[in-house]
Amino acid sequence: MTTQLHICHHPLAQHKLAILRDQKTEPKKFREVVRELAMMLVIEATSDLPLTPLPITTPMGATTGHKLAENVGLIPILRAGLGMVEGALTMLPFAEVWHIGLYRDERTLRPVEYYNKLPVSPTVQVCLVLDPMLATGGSAVATVDILKRWGAQRIKFVGLIGAPEGVKKLSEAHPDVQIYLAALDDHLNDIGYIVPGLGDAGDRQFGTA
């Protein structure tokens, strides 16, 4: 669809995605699989991070390794994005984590900001926005708007499932933002949910209705 859209077709990712889609999957298992899939997607989203040489000594002698040259920030969109943080931190234990709270007005389907815990100025070079579902795209666009006003230079969106409508909206509003998903689904229904999707990711993680 767009050059900035990346779909993870790895067999393990597709296997885990099927577990998440299944309505019989209970919250505990759902959270575990969200964490695991987030780990895989973060690996893909960070594949282009620059490295710097790192002199090290192994048990067999001296060599040169590598370390990341840039600092990474994780920005989960509350509340569903919280489930992806642990998996992302498993791969990026040194990352900084900030939270942005948005909820969707069910009448207008537009995002409403209610919480922002960003520091005064950026302390990282790369920001990964975490949100399981890229549905209407409103929350993703609003979050990127906030990050750009804050001064963020490189922003990527990492989610589990997207709808064409959400990908289109984010890509048109922010063509520089790379999008990483495990699946691009068919469409949104009349209440703004992804079809076939997996339901409400927040409710399914936290056992709420």
C-alpha positions in Angstrom: 0.0 0.0 0.0 2.7 2.5 1.0 6.5 2.3 0.9 6.6 3.0 4.7 4.4 0.0 5.6 6.2 -3.1 6.7 4.3 -6.4 7.4 6.0 -9.1 9.4 5.3 -12.3 7.5 7.4 -14.5 9.7 5.7 -17.9 10.4 6.0 -17.4 14.2 4.4 -14.0 14.0 1.5 -15.3 12.0 1.1 -18.2 14.4 1.0 -15.8 17.4 -1.4 -13.5 15.6 -3.9 -16.4 15.1 -3.9 -16.9 18.9 -4.7 -13.3 19.5 -7.5 -13.3 17.0 -9.2 -16.3 18.6 -12.0 -15.1 20.8 -11.4 -18.1 23.1 -7.9 -16.8 24.1 -8.1 -15.7 27.7 -6.5 -12.5 29.0 -3.4 -14.1 30.5 -2.5 -15.9 27.3 -3.5 -12.8 25.3 -1.0 -10.6 27.3 1.8 -13.2 26.9 1.4 -13.4 23.1 1.1 -9.6 22.8 4.5 -9.4 24.6 6.0 -12.0 22.3 4.8 -10.5 19.1 5.9 -7.0 20.3 9.4 -8.4 20.6 9.4 -9.6 17.0 8.0 -6.4 15.6 10.5 -4.3 17.6 13.4 -6.3 16.1 12.1 -5.4 12.6 11.5 -1.8 13.5 15.0 -1.3 14.7 16.8 -3.2 11.9 18.1 0.1 10.5 19.5 1.6 13.7 23.1 2.8 13.3 26.0 1.1 15.2 29.3 2.3 16.5 32.4 0.1 17.0 33.0 -1.3 20.5 36.4 -2.7 21.5 35.9 -5.8 23.7 37.9 -8.7 25.0 36.6 -12.2 24.7 38.0 -15.2 26.7 40.0 -15.9 23.5 41.3 -12.3 22.9 40.5 -8.8 21.7 38.0 -8.0 19.0 35.7 -5.2 17.9 32.0 -5.5 18.5 29.2 -3.0 18.0 26.7 -1.0 20.1 23.7 1.1 19.2 24.7 4.6 18.3 21.3 6.1 19.1 19.0 6.3 22.1 15.5 4.9 21.8 12.3 6.0 23.4 9.1 3.9 23.7 5.8 5.7 23.7 2.9 3.4 24.4 -0.6 4.9 23.8 -2.6 4.2 26.9 -4.1 1.9 27.6 -3.7 -0.9 25.0 -0.1 0.1 24.2 0.9 -0.9 27.7 0.8 -4.6 26.7 3.6 -4.1 24.2 6.0 -2.3 26.5 7.4 -5.4 28.3 8.2 -7.1 25.0 9.8 -4.0 23.6 11.9 -3.5 26.8 13.1 -7.1 26.6 14.8 -6.2 23.3 15.6 -2.6 24.3 16.2 -2.7 28.1 18.0 0.7 28.0 15.1 2.4 26.3 13.2 5.3 28.0 9.5 4.9 28.3 7.0 7.7 28.2 3.2 7.5 28.2 0.6 9.4 26.1 -3.1 8.9 27.1 -5.7 9.1 24.4 -9.2 7.8 24.2 -11.5 7.5 21.3 -14.7 9.5 21.4 -17.2 6.8 20.4 -19.5 9.3 18.7 -16.9 11.1 16.5 -14.2 8.3 16.6 -11.7 11.2 17.1 -8.9 10.9 19.7 -9.1 13.0 22.9 -5.8 13.5 24.8 -6.0 13.2 28.6 -2.4 12.4 29.6 1.1 13.3 28.5 4.3 12.3 30.4 7.0 13.5 28.0 10.0 15.3 29.4 10.7 19.0 28.5 12.8 18.2 25.5 13.8 15.0 23.6 16.5 12.8 25.1 16.4 10.2 22.4 17.0 10.0 18.6 14.4 7.4 17.8 10.8 7.1 19.1 8.7 3.9 18.8 5.0 4.5 19.2 3.4 1.4 20.5 -0.3 0.6 19.9 -1.7 -2.8 19.1 -4.4 -1.6 16.7 -4.0 1.0 13.9 -7.8 1.3 13.2 -9.0 4.8 12.2 -5.5 6.2 12.6 -6.7 9.1 14.7 -4.7 8.2 17.9 -1.6 7.4 15.9 -1.7 10.7 14.0 -2.4 12.6 17.2 0.5 10.9 19.0 2.9 11.7 16.2 1.7 15.3 16.1 2.5 15.5 19.9 5.9 14.0 19.4 6.8 16.3 16.5 5.7 19.4 18.4 7.9 18.1 21.2 10.9 17.9 18.8 11.2 14.2 17.9 13.0 13.7 14.7 12.7 10.0 13.9 9.4 8.3 14.7 8.1 4.8 13.9 4.8 3.2 14.6 4.8 -0.4 15.9 1.4 -2.2 16.1 -0.1 -5.7 15.7 -2.9 -5.2 13.2 -3.9 -2.3 10.9 -6.8 -1.4 8.7 -6.2 0.2 5.3 -8.1 3.3 6.5 -5.7 3.8 9.5 -2.6 3.2 7.4 -3.7 5.6 4.8 -4.5 8.3 7.4 -1.2 8.0 9.2 0.8 7.8 5.9 -0.9 10.9 4.5 -0.5 12.9 7.7 3.1 11.8 8.4 4.7 10.2 5.3 8.1 10.0 7.1 6.8 7.6 9.8 7.5 4.0 9.1 4.7 1.6 10.1 5.4 -2.0 11.4 2.5 -4.5 11.7 1.9 -8.2 11.8 -1.1 -7.9 9.5 -3.1 -5.5 7.4 -6.7 -6.5 7.6 -9.7 -5.8 5.3 -11.6 -2.8 6.6 -13.2 -0.9 9.5 -16.8 -1.6 10.4 -19.3 1.1 11.1 -18.2 1.6 14.7 -14.5 1.9 13.8 -13.3 -1.6 14.7 -10.9 -3.6 12.4 -12.4 -6.5 10.5 -11.6 -9.3 11.0 -9.3 -7.9 13.7 -9.2 -9.3 17.2 -11.8 -7.1 19.0 -10.7 -4.4 21.5 -7.1 -5.0 22.4 -7.3 -3.2 25.7 -10.4 -5.1 26.8 -8.9 -8.4 25.8 -5.6 -7.7 27.6 -7.1 -6.5 30.9 -10.3 -8.6 31.0 -12.7 -5.7 30.7 -15.8 -5.3 28.5 
